[in-house]
């Protein structure tokens, strides 16, 4: 799902996607290709209904991280930090390590596959 196309469709499309993300049922990952940054309004429309304690790792399960440019990734992490009431400090070693771990695409892929496997298995039990 191309974020650029969602942005072109406006706030209604972003809000609909927000609902799917908050329910954990987004059918495909958000592809952020060609999206440099988001406005505060776009961020709130797209992610405003996610569970209140979600960290970056929770949100990253719905984003094709390999398509994020560094500026957008930093913006998303800062938005989550503000939402959780954290003070945003100058990037520390710990933050740098977290950022580098966030680009471990294969780890995210494995997590997503495991989530879908569990999702399908829950239906088979019914």
N, CA, C and O atoms as a DFTB+ gen file, in Angstrom:
504 C
 N C O
     1  1       0.851      -1.155       0.000
     2  2       0.000       0.000       0.000
     3  2       0.910       1.235       0.000
     4  3       1.676       1.449       0.940
     5  1       0.822       2.021      -1.031
     6  2       1.678       3.190      -1.176
     7  2       1.156       4.369      -0.348
     8  3       0.041       4.849      -0.555
     9  1       1.982       4.817       0.588
    10  2       1.619       5.959       1.416
    11  2       1.411       7.202       0.565
    12  3       0.535       8.016       0.856
    13  1       2.207       7.353      -0.480
    14  2       2.091       8.519      -1.357
    15  2       0.681       8.605      -1.965
    16  3       0.118       9.695      -2.070
    17  1       0.110       7.456      -2.366
    18  2      -1.241       7.443      -2.923
    19  2      -2.289       7.735      -1.858
    20  3      -3.284       8.408      -2.125
    21  1      -2.059       7.225      -0.642
    22  2      -2.990       7.524       0.453
    23  2      -3.015       9.016       0.749
    24  3      -4.079       9.597       0.963
    25  1      -1.832       9.634       0.759
    26  2      -1.748      11.073       1.002
    27  2      -2.503      11.857      -0.066
    28  3      -3.154      12.858       0.235
    29  1      -2.413      11.401      -1.308
    30  2      -3.104      12.080      -2.407
    31  2      -4.625      11.969      -2.267
    32  3      -5.355      12.853      -2.715
    33  1      -5.103      10.886      -1.648
    34  2      -6.547      10.688      -1.480
    35  2      -7.115      11.482      -0.309
    36  3      -8.330      11.638      -0.188
    37  1      -6.234      11.981       0.548
    38  2      -6.700      12.861       1.609
    39  2      -6.896      12.194       2.954
    40  3      -6.561      11.029       3.167
    41  1      -7.459      12.996       3.856
    42  2      -7.585      12.591       5.253
    43  2      -8.491      11.380       5.439
    44  3      -8.263      10.582       6.348
    45  1      -9.503      11.224       4.610
    46  2     -10.410      10.079       4.735
    47  2      -9.661       8.768       4.542
    48  3      -9.870       7.815       5.292
    49  1      -8.792       8.717       3.543
    50  2      -8.004       7.505       3.286
    51  2      -7.025       7.246       4.425
    52  3      -6.816       6.099       4.818
    53  1      -6.422       8.312       4.956
    54  2      -5.484       8.159       6.063
    55  2      -6.211       7.652       7.308
    56  3      -5.696       6.785       8.014
    57  1      -7.388       8.179       7.579
    58  2      -8.155       7.766       8.742
    59  2      -8.602       6.310       8.622
    60  3      -8.592       5.576       9.610
    61  1      -8.991       5.893       7.432
    62  2      -9.384       4.491       7.216
    63  2      -8.193       3.561       7.462
    64  3      -8.336       2.505       8.078
    65  1      -7.030       3.962       6.979
    66  2      -5.816       3.170       7.188
    67  2      -5.464       3.142       8.666
    68  3      -5.036       2.112       9.186
    69  1      -5.640       4.262       9.336
    70  2      -5.408       4.365      10.777
    71  2      -6.233       3.329      11.526
    72  3      -5.725       2.663      12.429
    73  1      -7.483       3.192      11.161
    74  2      -8.366       2.220      11.814
    75  2      -7.841       0.806      11.630
    76  3      -7.819       0.024      12.581
    77  1      -7.419       0.472      10.421
    78  2      -6.892      -0.871      10.160
    79  2      -5.614      -1.139      10.950
    80  3      -5.421      -2.232      11.480
    81  1      -4.746      -0.133      11.024
    82  2      -3.500      -0.294      11.786
    83  2      -3.815      -0.478      13.266
    84  3      -3.251      -1.358      13.917
    85  1      -4.702       0.338      13.792
    86  2      -5.015       0.264      15.226
    87  2      -5.659      -1.070      15.589
    88  3      -5.524      -1.534      16.722
    89  1      -6.356      -1.688      14.640
    90  2      -6.945      -3.005      14.871
    91  2      -5.959      -4.133      14.577
    92  3      -6.224      -5.297      14.879
    93  1      -4.830      -3.778      13.990
    94  2      -3.810      -4.783      13.669
    95  2      -4.143      -5.624      12.462
    96  3      -3.678      -6.758      12.353
    97  1      -4.954      -5.084      11.534
    98  2      -5.381      -5.879      10.383
    99  2      -5.088      -5.205       9.039
   100  3      -5.786      -5.457       8.056
   101  1      -4.074      -4.362       8.991
   102  2      -3.708      -3.734       7.729
   103  2      -3.312      -4.834       6.752
   104  3      -2.422      -5.626       7.063
   105  1      -3.950      -4.914       5.564
   106  2      -3.710      -6.039       4.649
   107  2      -2.307      -6.085       4.047
   108  3      -1.827      -7.162       3.693
   109  1      -1.652      -4.951       3.926
   110  2      -0.287      -4.941       3.403
   111  2       0.491      -3.825       4.086
   112  3      -0.092      -2.917       4.678
   113  1       1.807      -3.906       3.996
   114  2       2.655      -2.914       4.642
   115  2       2.574      -1.573       3.927
   116  3       2.355      -1.511       2.717
   117  1       2.755      -0.501       4.692
   118  2       2.808       0.843       4.108
   119  2       4.151       1.025       3.416
   120  3       5.200       0.900       4.047
   121  1       4.119       1.312       2.154
   122  2       5.321       1.596       1.371
   123  2       5.497       3.112       1.365
   124  3       4.670       3.835       0.809
   125  1       6.574       3.590       1.986
   126  2       6.791       5.028       2.163
   127  2       7.694       5.635       1.094
   128  3       8.234       6.724       1.288
   129  1       7.862       4.952      -0.018
   130  2       8.686       5.450      -1.108
   131  2       8.217       6.837      -1.543
   132  3       7.020       7.078      -1.702
   133  1       9.168       7.739      -1.731
   134  2       8.914       9.105      -2.207
   135  2       8.146       9.982      -1.216
   136  3       7.616      11.021      -1.612
   137  1       8.071       9.596       0.055
   138  2       7.456      10.435       1.078
   139  2       8.584      10.915       1.980
   140  3       9.191      10.129       2.707
   141  1       8.856      12.214       1.924
   142  2       9.970      12.783       2.695
   143  2       9.605      12.986       4.154
   144  3      10.344      12.565       5.044
   145  1       8.466      13.630       4.409
   146  2       7.980      13.878       5.761
   147  2       6.460      13.944       5.722
   148  3       5.856      13.985       4.651
   149  1       5.853      13.955       6.898
   150  2       4.410      14.097       7.024
   151  2       4.112      15.313       7.894
   152  3       4.899      15.670       8.771
   153  1       2.982      15.938       7.644
   154  2       2.564      17.035       8.512
   155  2       2.025      16.438       9.807
   156  3       1.738      15.242       9.871
   157  1       1.890      17.256      10.824
   158  2       1.334      16.789      12.099
   159  2      -0.098      16.285      11.894
   160  3      -0.506      15.302      12.514
   161  1      -0.855      16.954      11.031
   162  2      -2.225      16.529      10.729
   163  2      -2.231      15.164      10.069
   164  3      -3.049      14.311      10.411
   165  1      -1.318      14.949       9.116
   166  2      -1.228      13.652       8.445
   167  2      -0.810      12.553       9.421
   168  3      -1.355      11.449       9.392
   169  1       0.152      12.859      10.279
   170  2       0.582      11.882      11.283
   171  2      -0.578      11.474      12.179
   172  3      -0.782      10.288      12.436
   173  1      -1.331      12.445      12.648
   174  2      -2.463      12.149      13.531
   175  2      -3.572      11.396      12.807
   176  3      -4.192      10.500      13.380
   177  1      -3.824      11.756      11.553
   178  2      -4.847      11.051      10.784
   179  2      -4.429       9.608      10.513
   180  3      -5.263       8.702      10.528
   181  1      -3.151       9.399      10.268
   182  2      -2.659       8.068       9.901
   183  2      -2.397       7.163      11.102
   184  3      -2.602       5.952      11.021
   185  1      -1.944       7.742      12.217
   186  2      -1.554       6.916      13.361
   187  2      -2.215       7.312      14.679
   188  3      -1.895       6.731      15.716
   189  1      -3.109       8.263      14.668
   190  2      -3.676       8.793      15.902
   191  2      -4.458       7.813      16.752
   192  3      -4.600       8.034      17.955
   193  1      -4.970       6.739      16.175
   194  2      -5.783       5.783      16.938
   195  2      -5.021       4.529      17.358
   196  3      -5.619       3.593      17.887
   197  1      -3.717       4.501      17.129
   198  2      -2.970       3.313      17.560
   199  2      -3.025       3.224      19.074
   200  3      -3.188       4.242      19.747
   201  1      -2.894       2.027      19.619
   202  2      -2.932       1.903      21.084
   203  2      -1.952       2.861      21.755
   204  3      -0.849       3.073      21.252
   205  1      -2.346       3.434      22.881
   206  2      -1.569       4.511      23.506
   207  2      -0.156       4.139      23.941
   208  3       0.698       5.020      24.043
   209  1       0.111       2.889      24.194
   210  2       1.446       2.496      24.669
   211  2       2.332       1.902      23.577
   212  3       3.398       1.362      23.875
   213  1       1.910       1.993      22.329
   214  2       2.720       1.445      21.240
   215  2       4.045       2.177      21.129
   216  3       4.112       3.405      21.196
   217  1       5.077       1.404      20.961
   218  2       6.427       1.896      20.715
   219  2       6.676       1.828      19.208
   220  3       5.827       1.376      18.441
   221  1       7.860       2.287      18.807
   222  2       8.252       2.247      17.394
   223  2       8.170       0.821      16.848
   224  3       7.715       0.619      15.723
   225  1       8.600      -0.159      17.621
   226  2       8.614      -1.544      17.156
   227  2       7.212      -2.035      16.803
   228  3       7.049      -2.807      15.858
   229  1       6.202      -1.599      17.549
   230  2       4.823      -1.987      17.254
   231  2       4.353      -1.373      15.944
   232  3       3.742      -2.045      15.113
   233  1       4.642      -0.101      15.770
   234  2       4.218       0.595      14.555
   235  2       4.978       0.086      13.333
   236  3       4.408      -0.011      12.246
   237  1       6.255      -0.238      13.503
   238  2       7.089      -0.681      12.382
   239  2       6.589      -1.976      11.754
   240  3       6.950      -2.283      10.618
   241  1       5.774      -2.733      12.460
   242  2       5.216      -3.972      11.905
   243  2       4.254      -3.702      10.750
   244  3       3.914      -4.608       9.989
   245  1       3.819      -2.446      10.628
   246  2       2.872      -2.086       9.582
   247  2       3.501      -1.221       8.486
   248  3       2.811      -0.735       7.590
   249  1       4.807      -1.040       8.575
   250  2       5.515      -0.183       7.628
   251  2       6.624      -0.985       6.965
   252  3       7.349      -1.729       7.626
   253  1       6.748      -0.829       5.662
   254  2       7.870      -1.447       4.951
   255  2       9.092      -0.567       5.229
   256  3       9.365       0.397       4.513
   257  1       9.808      -0.924       6.277
   258  2      10.872      -0.088       6.817
   259  2      11.946       0.222       5.779
   260  3      12.551       1.293       5.825
   261  1      12.190      -0.679       4.861
   262  2      13.225      -0.446       3.843
   263  2      12.894       0.728       2.934
   264  3      13.778       1.240       2.248
   265  1      11.630       1.167       2.915
   266  2      11.223       2.282       2.057
   267  2      11.249       3.618       2.789
   268  3      11.016       4.660       2.176
   269  1      11.527       3.603       4.081
   270  2      11.581       4.841       4.875
   271  2      12.889       5.577       4.631
   272  3      13.962       4.975       4.673
   273  1      12.804       6.865       4.379
   274  2      14.027       7.654       4.343
   275  2      14.350       8.030       5.793
   276  3      13.458       8.041       6.641
   277  1      15.606       8.334       6.078
   278  2      15.997       8.618       7.471
   279  2      15.204       9.752       8.128
   280  3      14.908       9.687       9.322
   281  1      14.863      10.778       7.366
   282  2      14.121      11.910       7.935
   283  2      12.718      11.487       8.381
   284  3      12.262      11.875       9.457
   285  1      12.045      10.699       7.561
   286  2      10.699      10.247       7.912
   287  2      10.749       9.277       9.085
   288  3       9.888       9.314       9.964
   289  1      11.745       8.419       9.098
   290  2      11.877       7.487      10.211
   291  2      12.089       8.241      11.525
   292  3      11.473       7.923      12.543
   293  1      12.952       9.226      11.486
   294  2      13.217      10.029      12.679
   295  2      11.947      10.783      13.100
   296  3      11.661      10.910      14.291
   297  1      11.197      11.278      12.119
   298  2       9.959      11.988      12.423
   299  2       8.948      11.062      13.102
   300  3       8.291      11.456      14.065
   301  1       8.826       9.838      12.600
   302  2       7.893       8.884      13.204
   303  2       8.308       8.519      14.629
   304  3       7.471       8.449      15.529
   305  1       9.596       8.290      14.823
   306  2      10.083       7.960      16.162
   307  2       9.870       9.126      17.128
   308  3       9.498       8.918      18.283
   309  1      10.106      10.347      16.657
   310  2       9.899      11.533      17.494
   311  2       8.413      11.703      17.820
   312  3       8.065      12.085      18.938
   313  1       7.544      11.425      16.860
   314  2       6.103      11.530      17.079
   315  2       5.667      10.547      18.162
   316  3       4.879      10.896      19.041
   317  1       6.173       9.333      18.098
   318  2       5.844       8.329      19.114
   319  2       6.370       8.771      20.481
   320  3       5.679       8.641      21.491
   321  1       7.597       9.294      20.502
   322  2       8.172       9.774      21.761
   323  2       7.305      10.884      22.369
   324  3       7.033      10.870      23.569
   325  1       6.876      11.837      21.547
   326  2       6.012      12.921      22.043
   327  2       4.693      12.353      22.562
   328  3       4.188      12.767      23.605
   329  1       4.157      11.413      21.825
   330  2       2.884      10.795      22.194
   331  2       2.977      10.067      23.528
   332  3       2.018      10.041      24.299
   333  1       4.135       9.479      23.795
   334  2       4.351       8.759      25.048
   335  2       4.846       9.674      26.166
   336  3       5.102       9.225      27.283
   337  1       4.978      10.970      25.850
   338  2       5.375      11.936      26.862
   339  2       6.860      11.936      27.174
   340  3       7.277      12.388      28.240
   341  1       7.652      11.433      26.253
   342  2       9.098      11.416      26.458
   343  2       9.703      12.714      25.969
   344  3       9.246      13.298      24.986
   345  1      10.746      13.161      26.673
   346  2      11.514      14.304      26.198
   347  2      12.385      13.832      25.051
   348  3      12.996      12.766      25.121
   349  1      12.440      14.622      24.006
   350  2      13.282      14.283      22.866
   351  2      14.648      14.889      23.104
   352  3      14.789      16.106      23.218
   353  1      15.647      14.034      23.177
   354  2      17.009      14.481      23.429
   355  2      17.830      14.344      22.165
   356  3      17.401      13.745      21.179
   357  1      19.012      14.911      22.218
   358  2      19.948      14.742      21.120
   359  2      20.235      13.256      21.010
   360  3      20.345      12.560      22.019
   361  1      20.357      12.770      19.777
   362  2      20.536      11.339      19.550
   363  2      21.714      10.791      20.338
   364  3      22.844      11.263      20.215
   365  1      21.422       9.783      21.148
   366  2      22.455       9.148      21.951
   367  2      22.898       7.851      21.288
   368  3      22.367       7.460      20.249
   369  1      23.866       7.197      21.892
   370  2      24.348       5.919      21.368
   371  2      23.217       4.901      21.356
   372  3      23.084       4.123      20.412
   373  1      22.398       4.909      22.414
   374  2      21.294       3.958      22.494
   375  2      20.297       4.190      21.363
   376  3      19.823       3.227      20.760
   377  1      19.972       5.433      21.065
   378  2      19.062       5.750      19.972
   379  2      19.662       5.344      18.638
   380  3      18.958       4.819      17.775
   381  1      20.943       5.579      18.462
   382  2      21.611       5.180      17.220
   383  2      21.552       3.672      17.033
   384  3      21.351       3.187      15.919
   385  1      21.730       2.925      18.131
   386  2      21.649       1.477      18.042
   387  2      20.238       1.037      17.697
   388  3      20.056       0.127      16.889
   389  1      19.237       1.666      18.296
   390  2      17.854       1.340      18.011
   391  2      17.540       1.605      16.541
   392  3      16.887       0.788      15.891
   393  1      17.994       2.730      16.018
   394  2      17.762       3.066      14.623
   395  2      18.393       2.029      13.704
   396  3      17.763       1.600      12.738
   397  1      19.625       1.620      13.987
   398  2      20.273       0.643      13.129
   399  2      19.570      -0.698      13.216
   400  3      19.484      -1.407      12.213
   401  1      19.058      -1.071      14.400
   402  2      18.321      -2.317      14.535
   403  2      16.999      -2.240      13.785
   404  3      16.512      -3.254      13.287
   405  1      16.410      -1.043      13.700
   406  2      15.131      -0.873      13.040
   407  2      15.210      -1.163      11.546
   408  3      14.188      -1.444      10.920
   409  1      16.386      -1.100      10.975
   410  2      16.550      -1.374       9.558
   411  2      16.848      -2.840       9.277
   412  3      17.175      -3.195       8.145
   413  1      16.740      -3.700      10.293
   414  2      16.943      -5.124      10.097
   415  2      15.686      -5.689       9.438
   416  3      14.788      -6.188      10.116
   417  1      15.636      -5.605       8.131
   418  2      14.463      -5.963       7.346
   419  2      14.108      -7.430       7.519
   420  3      12.930      -7.778       7.597
   421  1      15.110      -8.289       7.579
   422  2      14.849      -9.712       7.668
   423  2      14.197     -10.071       8.998
   424  3      13.353     -10.965       9.059
   425  1      14.582      -9.386      10.044
   426  2      13.965      -9.609      11.346
   427  2      12.496      -9.184      11.308
   428  3      11.632      -9.896      11.819
   429  1      12.213      -8.036      10.709
   430  2      10.829      -7.581      10.589
   431  2      10.020      -8.538       9.733
   432  3       8.867      -8.835      10.044
   433  1      10.621      -9.020       8.655
   434  2       9.924      -9.963       7.786
   435  2       9.540     -11.207       8.576
   436  3       8.410     -11.686       8.472
   437  1      10.476     -11.733       9.365
   438  2      10.207     -12.933      10.155
   439  2       9.103     -12.689      11.177
   440  3       8.265     -13.561      11.405
   441  1       9.096     -11.510      11.794
   442  2       8.055     -11.179      12.756
   443  2       6.685     -11.107      12.080
   444  3       5.686     -11.578      12.622
   445  1       6.658     -10.515      10.901
   446  2       5.395     -10.376      10.171
   447  2       4.880     -11.746       9.744
   448  3       3.689     -12.029       9.871
   449  1       5.755     -12.581       9.249
   450  2       5.356     -13.932       8.842
   451  2       4.804     -14.690      10.047
   452  3       3.787     -15.375       9.940
   453  1       5.470     -14.567      11.186
   454  2       5.011     -15.236      12.409
   455  2       3.639     -14.701      12.837
   456  3       2.776     -15.474      13.250
   457  1       3.436     -13.385      12.740
   458  2       2.144     -12.801      13.090
   459  2       1.033     -13.329      12.187
   460  3      -0.045     -13.681      12.665
   461  1       1.298     -13.385      10.873
   462  2       0.301     -13.914       9.944
   463  2       0.049     -15.402      10.201
   464  3      -1.089     -15.865      10.115
   465  1       1.103     -16.143      10.514
   466  2       0.955     -17.564      10.817
   467  2       0.032     -17.737      12.026
   468  3      -0.868     -18.576      12.002
   469  1       0.246     -16.959      13.065
   470  2      -0.602     -17.027      14.256
   471  2      -2.030     -16.598      13.949
   472  3      -2.986     -17.182      14.459
   473  1      -2.169     -15.570      13.109
   474  2      -3.481     -15.076      12.716
   475  2      -4.263     -16.161      11.989
   476  3      -5.432     -16.394      12.299
   477  1      -3.638     -16.822      11.031
   478  2      -4.304     -17.880      10.266
   479  2      -4.587     -19.078      11.167
   480  3      -5.657     -19.681      11.081
   481  1      -3.636     -19.424      12.027
   482  2      -3.826     -20.550      12.935
   483  2      -5.020     -20.315      13.862
   484  3      -5.734     -21.258      14.204
   485  1      -5.237     -19.077      14.264
   486  2      -6.390     -18.791      15.140
   487  2      -7.691     -19.075      14.425
   488  3      -8.652     -19.499      15.068
   489  1      -7.765     -18.858      13.120
   490  2      -8.978     -19.164      12.359
   491  2      -9.143     -20.666      12.189
   492  3     -10.263     -21.178      12.189
   493  1      -8.035     -21.366      12.047
   494  2      -8.121     -22.825      11.899
   495  2      -8.630     -23.484      13.171
   496  3      -9.266     -24.536      13.112
   497  1      -8.357     -22.877      14.317
   498  2      -8.838     -23.408      15.594
   499  2     -10.338     -23.235      15.735
   500  3     -11.004     -24.024      16.405
   501  1     -10.868     -22.194      15.096
   502  2     -12.327     -21.941      15.171
   503  2     -13.031     -22.966      14.337
   504  3     -14.259     -22.952      14.248
